[in-house]
Amino acid sequence: MWGIAALGIWAVAILGANLSGLIPPSVYGALHASRLEGSTINQLRTQVATLEEESARMQRENTQLLQRFSMNEEAAGAVTKRVGALEISVPKVLEEVQIKARSAAAAIDTTTTGSITPGKTLTFETEGGTVAVQQRPLLPGSNDVKLKAVPLSANTMPLAIPDGTSPGIALGFPVRADTAEAQWQELLAQVGTMLVGLSPVLADQDGTDGKIIVAGPMVDRASAIELCARLDRAGVPCEPASYAGQPVPLLN
């Protein structure tokens, strides 16, 4: 009986020795490793996987950077080619422009201009009167323009003295003498075309200590009434008055 038991134990020992050779060493390491050592190995595996992903990402970014660098090199090459073309073409263009300028200067006619009829006068109506422009050809070699006095026409009134003998128009409301100049400039900015040829004076206003701006002289009282009607429509109070008072100093 004891011999049979010894034989059985001996058979189990031989079988265990043979099976232990077939088991991988990592299984033995896992069986003999502690819990902390096993967790450290898992962390290392996770870190290795993360490093592999980061390496792949860096490879992709490196590929993109290489592509951008190639595109920049191509663009720089195109700019260099364009600059070289400009360096060649610009001198040629400047030379052609100079040749054309010399040709045009040689082709200029220095004789009297024939497009303007001598003594031709252009007349047109404007606000407050008539404008006449006389044209004449410009002779070669003339370095100055001579002005010729034009006599007054029949419907032009000479400058009158503000003594009350000529009609005028009273504008706006009473003002102080020190603000009359600014008030007159505001009127010119508002309805300046209607006041062309008129000069302002300061007249006394009955019942107040202020002054009233009177513009004139007018040709007659009918013209003053007509102009006042137009100024009223423009929003400027106006009424016919005698052209008398002290001149207003102007800014211009």
KEKE-3310 file (N, C-alpha, C; in steps of 0.2 Angstrom, whole numbers, plus 5000, padded with zeros to 4 digits):
npx = (5004:5009:5019:5012:5006:5018:5022:5012:5013:5026:5023:5014:5023:5032:5023:5020:5032:5034:5023:5026:5036:5029:5022:5021:5034:5030:5018:5022:5028:5018:5010:5019:5021:5018:5003:5005:5016:5010:5000:5009:5015:5004:5002:5013:5011:5000:5005:5015:5006:5000:5011:5014:5003:5005:5017:5013:5004:5013:5020:5011:5009:5022:5022:5012:5018:5030:5023:5018:5029:5035:5025:5027:5040:5038:5029:5038:5047:5039:5037:5050:5052:5043:5048:5060:5055:5049:5060:5066:5056:5052:5062:5062:5048:5049:5058:5051:5040:5047:5052:5040:5035:5045:5042:5029:5031:5038:5028:5020:5010:5015:5009:4997:4982:4968:4956:4948:4938:4943:4939:4927:4913:4905:4890:4880:4866:4865:4862:4857:4862:4871:4884:4898:4910:4924:4933:4949:4963:4978:4993:5009:5023:5018:5019:5011:4995:4984:4973:4958:4948:4931:4918:4903:4887:4871:4861:4868:4871:4880:4892:4884:4883:4879:4868:4854:4848:4846:4837:4836:4837:4831:4837:4834:4834:4835:4852:4867:4881:4893:4891:4886:4894:4896:4883:4880:4889:4883:4871:4876:4881:4869:4860:4868:4870:4859:4862:4872:4883:4878:4881:4883:4876:4874:4860:4850:4837:4821:4814:4822:4838:4846:4854:4850:4853:4856:4856:4862:4867:4850:4842:4830:4815:4805:4813:4819:4808:4804:4816:4815:4804:4808:4819:4811:4804:4815:4817:4822:4820:4814:4813:4809:4819:4827:4843:4854:4866:4880:4894:4897:4911:4919:4924:4931)
npy = (4994:5006:5007:5008:5021:5029:5027:5034:5047:5050:5050:5061:5071:5070:5073:5086:5093:5092:5099:5112:5117:5120:5132:5149:5161:5174:5172:5166:5177:5186:5179:5178:5192:5207:5217:5231:5231:5226:5236:5246:5242:5242:5255:5260:5254:5261:5274:5271:5269:5282:5289:5284:5288:5302:5303:5299:5310:5321:5317:5319:5333:5337:5333:5342:5354:5353:5353:5366:5374:5370:5376:5390:5392:5390:5401:5412:5410:5413:5427:5432:5430:5439:5451:5451:5452:5464:5472:5471:5476:5489:5499:5499:5503:5516:5522:5522:5530:5542:5544:5546:5558:5567:5567:5572:5584:5590:5590:5600:5614:5630:5642:5655:5651:5644:5641:5649:5663:5679:5692:5687:5686:5680:5679:5677:5674:5676:5674:5689:5697:5700:5691:5693:5686:5688:5681:5678:5673:5666:5672:5666:5665:5675:5680:5685:5690:5702:5713:5721:5735:5735:5744:5750:5743:5748:5744:5742:5747:5761:5761:5765:5778:5775:5784:5785:5789:5779:5764:5749:5733:5727:5715:5701:5701:5713:5716:5716:5728:5722:5709:5710:5707:5693:5689:5693:5685:5673:5675:5676:5663:5656:5662:5666:5668:5676:5688:5694:5707:5716:5727:5727:5737:5745:5750:5761:5754:5757:5759:5750:5745:5739:5736:5735:5725:5732:5729:5734:5744:5744:5743:5749:5752:5742:5731:5729:5724:5713:5705:5704:5696:5684:5681:5679:5667:5659:5658:5669:5684:5699:5716:5730:5744:5760:5763:5766:5770:5764:5756:5739:5730:5717:5700:5694)
npz = (5000:5004:4995:4983:4985:4985:4972:4965:4970:4965:4951:4950:4953:4942:4932:4935:4934:4920:4915:4920:4912:4900:4903:4900:4905:4909:4915:4927:4932:4934:4943:4954:4956:4965:4970:4968:4960:4948:4945:4942:4930:4921:4921:4914:4902:4897:4896:4886:4876:4875:4871:4859:4851:4852:4845:4832:4830:4829:4818:4808:4809:4806:4792:4787:4789:4781:4769:4768:4769:4757:4748:4751:4747:4733:4731:4734:4724:4713:4716:4715:4701:4695:4700:4693:4680:4681:4683:4670:4662:4666:4664:4649:4647:4653:4644:4632:4635:4637:4624:4617:4624:4620:4606:4606:4611:4601:4591:4595:4591:4589:4585:4584:4593:4585:4589:4596:4593:4589:4600:4604:4614:4629:4636:4651:4662:4679:4697:4703:4693:4677:4669:4659:4648:4640:4626:4619:4608:4615:4613:4607:4618:4627:4644:4653:4659:4654:4661:4657:4659:4660:4654:4663:4661:4654:4663:4675:4691:4698:4712:4727:4740:4757:4761:4762:4750:4741:4738:4749:4758:4773:4784:4793:4811:4824:4830:4840:4838:4839:4835:4822:4811:4811:4810:4797:4790:4792:4785:4772:4770:4770:4760:4750:4736:4733:4738:4730:4725:4734:4748:4766:4779:4795:4802:4813:4824:4827:4843:4849:4856:4848:4832:4814:4800:4784:4767:4752:4738:4730:4713:4712:4721:4718:4714:4726:4734:4727:4729:4743:4744:4739:4748:4760:4756:4757:4771:4777:4786:4779:4773:4763:4764:4767:4760:4771:4784:4795:4788:4788:4795:4786:4786:4775)
capx = (5000:5014:5023:5008:5006:5024:5022:5007:5016:5031:5020:5012:5029:5035:5019:5020:5038:5033:5018:5029:5040:5025:5019:5026:5037:5026:5012:5025:5030:5011:5008:5023:5021:5013:4998:5008:5020:5005:4998:5014:5016:4998:5003:5018:5008:4996:5010:5018:5001:5000:5017:5013:4998:5008:5022:5009:5001:5019:5022:5006:5010:5028:5020:5009:5023:5034:5019:5017:5036:5035:5021:5030:5046:5035:5027:5044:5050:5035:5038:5056:5051:5039:5052:5065:5052:5048:5067:5068:5051:5051:5066:5059:5042:5051:5061:5046:5037:5052:5052:5033:5035:5049:5038:5023:5034:5040:5022:5015:5009:5017:5006:4991:4977:4963:4949:4945:4937:4945:4934:4921:4910:4900:4886:4875:4862:4866:4858:4859:4865:4873:4891:4901:4916:4927:4938:4954:4968:4984:4999:5015:5028:5016:5020:5006:4988:4982:4966:4955:4942:4925:4913:4897:4882:4866:4857:4872:4871:4887:4892:4881:4884:4873:4865:4847:4845:4845:4834:4839:4833:4833:4838:4835:4832:4840:4858:4872:4886:4899:4889:4883:4898:4895:4876:4881:4892:4878:4866:4879:4881:4862:4857:4874:4869:4854:4865:4878:4884:4876:4885:4879:4877:4871:4855:4846:4831:4816:4811:4827:4845:4850:4855:4847:4858:4853:4860:4861:4860:4846:4841:4824:4811:4802:4818:4820:4802:4805:4821:4813:4799:4812:4822:4806:4803:4821:4817:4826:4815:4816:4808:4812:4821:4832:4850:4858:4869:4887:4897:4899:4917:4919:4930:4935)
capy = (5000:5012:5007:5011:5028:5032:5028:5039:5054:5051:5051:5067:5075:5070:5077:5094:5096:5093:5105:5119:5119:5123:5138:5155:5165:5180:5169:5165:5184:5189:5175:5180:5200:5210:5221:5237:5230:5225:5242:5250:5239:5244:5263:5260:5252:5267:5279:5270:5270:5289:5292:5282:5293:5309:5303:5300:5317:5325:5316:5322:5340:5338:5333:5348:5360:5352:5355:5373:5376:5370:5381:5396:5392:5391:5408:5416:5409:5417:5434:5433:5430:5445:5456:5451:5454:5472:5476:5472:5479:5496:5503:5499:5507:5523:5524:5523:5536:5548:5545:5549:5564:5571:5567:5576:5591:5592:5591:5606:5620:5637:5648:5658:5647:5646:5638:5655:5668:5685:5697:5684:5688:5675:5682:5673:5677:5673:5677:5696:5701:5696:5690:5693:5683:5689:5676:5679:5669:5667:5673:5663:5669:5679:5677:5688:5691:5709:5714:5727:5737:5734:5749:5748:5743:5753:5741:5741:5753:5762:5760:5771:5780:5773:5790:5785:5791:5773:5758:5743:5728:5726:5708:5698:5704:5718:5713:5721:5730:5718:5703:5711:5704:5686:5688:5694:5679:5668:5676:5674:5656:5653:5664:5671:5670:5681:5695:5696:5714:5720:5728:5728:5743:5745:5755:5761:5751:5761:5755:5745:5748:5735:5738:5731:5725:5734:5727:5738:5747:5741:5748:5753:5749:5736:5726:5727:5720:5706:5701:5702:5690:5677:5679:5677:5660:5655:5658:5675:5690:5704:5721:5735:5750:5765:5761:5771:5767:5763:5750:5733:5727:5710:5695:5693)
capz = (5000:5004:4989:4978:4986:4983:4965:4963:4972:4960:4945:4950:4953:4935:4927:4937:4931:4913:4914:4921:4906:4895:4905:4899:4911:4911:4919:4933:4934:4936:4949:4959:4957:4970:4967:4966:4954:4943:4943:4938:4923:4918:4919:4909:4895:4895:4894:4880:4870:4874:4867:4852:4848:4851:4840:4826:4829:4827:4811:4804:4809:4802:4785:4785:4789:4775:4763:4769:4767:4749:4745:4752:4742:4726:4731:4734:4717:4708:4717:4712:4694:4694:4701:4688:4674:4681:4682:4663:4658:4668:4660:4643:4647:4654:4638:4627:4638:4636:4617:4616:4626:4615:4600:4607:4612:4594:4587:4597:4586:4593:4582:4588:4593:4580:4591:4599:4589:4593:4602:4606:4621:4631:4642:4654:4668:4686:4703:4705:4688:4671:4669:4652:4648:4633:4625:4614:4608:4618:4608:4609:4621:4632:4650:4658:4657:4655:4663:4654:4663:4656:4656:4666:4656:4656:4668:4681:4695:4702:4720:4730:4747:4761:4764:4762:4744:4737:4742:4751:4761:4780:4784:4800:4817:4827:4832:4842:4833:4839:4832:4816:4806:4811:4807:4790:4787:4792:4780:4766:4770:4769:4754:4748:4729:4732:4740:4726:4723:4739:4754:4772:4783:4801:4803:4819:4824:4831:4848:4852:4856:4843:4825:4809:4794:4778:4762:4746:4735:4725:4708:4713:4726:4715:4715:4734:4736:4724:4732:4749:4743:4738:4754:4764:4755:4759:4778:4780:4787:4775:4771:4759:4768:4764:4761:4775:4790:4795:4785:4793:4793:4784:4787:4769)
cpx = (5004:5018:5019:5007:5012:5025:5018:5010:5022:5028:5017:5017:5031:5030:5019:5026:5037:5028:5021:5033:5036:5022:5024:5028:5033:5020:5015:5026:5023:5009:5012:5024:5016:5008:5000:5012:5015:5002:5003:5015:5010:4999:5008:5015:5004:5000:5013:5013:5000:5005:5017:5008:5001:5013:5018:5006:5007:5021:5017:5007:5017:5026:5017:5014:5028:5030:5019:5024:5037:5031:5024:5036:5043:5033:5033:5047:5046:5036:5045:5056:5048:5044:5057:5061:5051:5055:5069:5063:5051:5056:5064:5053:5044:5054:5056:5042:5041:5052:5045:5033:5039:5045:5032:5025:5036:5034:5018:5016:5010:5013:5000:4985:4971:4956:4945:4944:4939:4939:4927:4919:4905:4896:4880:4872:4864:4862:4861:4862:4867:4881:4893:4908:4919:4933:4942:4959:4974:4990:5005:5020:5025:5016:5015:4999:4986:4975:4964:4949:4937:4920:4907:4892:4876:4862:4861:4872:4878:4886:4889:4883:4878:4871:4858:4844:4844:4841:4838:4835:4836:4832:4838:4831:4837:4846:4862:4877:4891:4897:4886:4888:4897:4888:4876:4884:4887:4873:4869:4880:4874:4859:4862:4873:4864:4857:4871:4878:4881:4881:4881:4881:4873:4866:4852:4839:4826:4814:4816:4834:4849:4851:4852:4852:4854:4858:4857:4867:4857:4844:4835:4820:4807:4807:4819:4814:4802:4810:4819:4808:4803:4816:4817:4805:4809:4821:4821:4821:4818:4811:4812:4814:4826:4839:4854:4861:4877:4889:4899:4906:4917:4925:4934:4934)
cpy = (5006:5012:5010:5019:5032:5033:5033:5046:5055:5052:5058:5072:5076:5074:5084:5097:5097:5099:5112:5121:5122:5130:5144:5158:5170:5178:5169:5172:5187:5185:5177:5188:5202:5214:5228:5236:5229:5231:5247:5248:5242:5252:5264:5258:5258:5272:5278:5271:5278:5292:5290:5287:5300:5309:5303:5307:5322:5324:5319:5330:5342:5338:5339:5354:5359:5355:5363:5377:5376:5375:5388:5397:5393:5399:5413:5416:5413:5425:5436:5434:5436:5451:5457:5454:5462:5475:5476:5476:5487:5500:5504:5504:5515:5526:5526:5529:5543:5550:5548:5556:5569:5572:5572:5583:5594:5594:5597:5612:5626:5643:5650:5653:5649:5644:5643:5660:5675:5690:5694:5685:5683:5679:5677:5676:5673:5677:5684:5700:5697:5696:5689:5691:5684:5685:5679:5675:5671:5667:5669:5667:5674:5676:5680:5689:5698:5709:5721:5729:5737:5740:5746:5748:5747:5750:5740:5748:5755:5761:5766:5772:5778:5779:5790:5787:5785:5768:5753:5738:5727:5718:5706:5702:5709:5714:5719:5722:5725:5711:5704:5707:5697:5685:5689:5688:5673:5669:5674:5667:5653:5655:5668:5673:5675:5688:5697:5703:5718:5721:5730:5734:5742:5751:5755:5758:5755:5756:5751:5748:5744:5739:5733:5731:5727:5733:5731:5739:5743:5746:5752:5749:5742:5730:5724:5723:5713:5702:5699:5696:5683:5676:5677:5669:5656:5655:5664:5681:5695:5709:5726:5741:5754:5762:5766:5768:5767:5756:5745:5730:5720:5706:5695:5700)
cpz = (5000:4998:4983:4979:4984:4976:4962:4964:4967:4953:4944:4950:4946:4931:4929:4934:4923:4911:4915:4916:4901:4897:4904:4905:4913:4916:4926:4936:4937:4942:4955:4960:4961:4966:4965:4960:4947:4940:4939:4931:4919:4916:4914:4902:4893:4893:4887:4874:4869:4870:4860:4848:4847:4846:4833:4824:4826:4820:4806:4803:4805:4794:4783:4785:4783:4769:4763:4767:4759:4746:4746:4748:4735:4726:4730:4727:4712:4709:4714:4704:4692:4695:4695:4682:4675:4680:4674:4660:4659:4664:4652:4642:4648:4647:4633:4629:4636:4628:4615:4618:4622:4608:4600:4608:4605:4590:4589:4593:4591:4590:4586:4588:4589:4583:4594:4594:4592:4594:4604:4613:4623:4637:4644:4660:4674:4691:4704:4699:4682:4671:4661:4652:4641:4632:4619:4614:4612:4614:4611:4612:4626:4639:4655:4655:4659:4656:4660:4657:4658:4659:4659:4661:4658:4662:4675:4685:4698:4709:4723:4737:4751:4765:4764:4755:4739:4741:4744:4754:4768:4781:4792:4805:4820:4831:4836:4837:4833:4836:4825:4810:4806:4808:4800:4786:4787:4786:4773:4765:4768:4762:4751:4740:4728:4734:4736:4724:4729:4745:4760:4776:4789:4802:4810:4818:4829:4837:4852:4852:4851:4836:4820:4803:4788:4773:4756:4742:4730:4719:4709:4719:4724:4716:4722:4736:4733:4727:4739:4749:4742:4744:4759:4763:4757:4767:4781:4780:4783:4773:4768:4765:4764:4765:4765:4782:4790:4792:4790:4790:4792:4785:4781:4765)
residu = (MET:TRP:GLY:ILE:ALA:ALA:LEU:GLY:ILE:TRP:ALA:VAL:ALA:ILE:LEU:GLY:ALA:ASN:LEU:SER:GLY:LEU:ILE:PRO:PRO:SER:VAL:TYR:GLY:ALA:LEU:HIS:ALA:SER:ARG:LEU:GLU:GLY:SER:THR:ILE:ASN:GLN:LEU:ARG:THR:GLN:VAL:ALA:THR:LEU:GLU:GLU:GLU:SER:ALA:ARG:MET:GLN:ARG:GLU:ASN:THR:GLN:LEU:LEU:GLN:ARG:PHE:SER:MET:ASN:GLU:GLU:ALA:ALA:GLY:ALA:VAL:THR:LYS:ARG:VAL:GLY:ALA:LEU:GLU:ILE:SER:VAL:PRO:LYS:VAL:LEU:GLU:GLU:VAL:GLN:ILE:LYS:ALA:ARG:SER:ALA:ALA:ALA:ALA:ILE:ASP:THR:THR:THR:THR:GLY:SER:ILE:THR:PRO:GLY:LYS:THR:LEU:THR:PHE:GLU:THR:GLU:GLY:GLY:THR:VAL:ALA:VAL:GLN:GLN:ARG:PRO:LEU:LEU:PRO:GLY:SER:ASN:ASP:VAL:LYS:LEU:LYS:ALA:VAL:PRO:LEU:SER:ALA:ASN:THR:MET:PRO:LEU:ALA:ILE:PRO:ASP:GLY:THR:SER:PRO:GLY:ILE:ALA:LEU:GLY:PHE:PRO:VAL:ARG:ALA:ASP:THR:ALA:GLU:ALA:GLN:TRP:GLN:GLU:LEU:LEU:ALA:GLN:VAL:GLY:THR:MET:LEU:VAL:GLY:LEU:SER:PRO:VAL:LEU:ALA:ASP:GLN:ASP:GLY:THR:ASP:GLY:LYS:ILE:ILE:VAL:ALA:GLY:PRO:MET:VAL:ASP:ARG:ALA:SER:ALA:ILE:GLU:LEU:CYS:ALA:ARG:LEU:ASP:ARG:ALA:GLY:VAL:PRO:CYS:GLU:PRO:ALA:SER:TYR:ALA:GLY:GLN:PRO:VAL:PRO:LEU:LEU:ASN)
# end
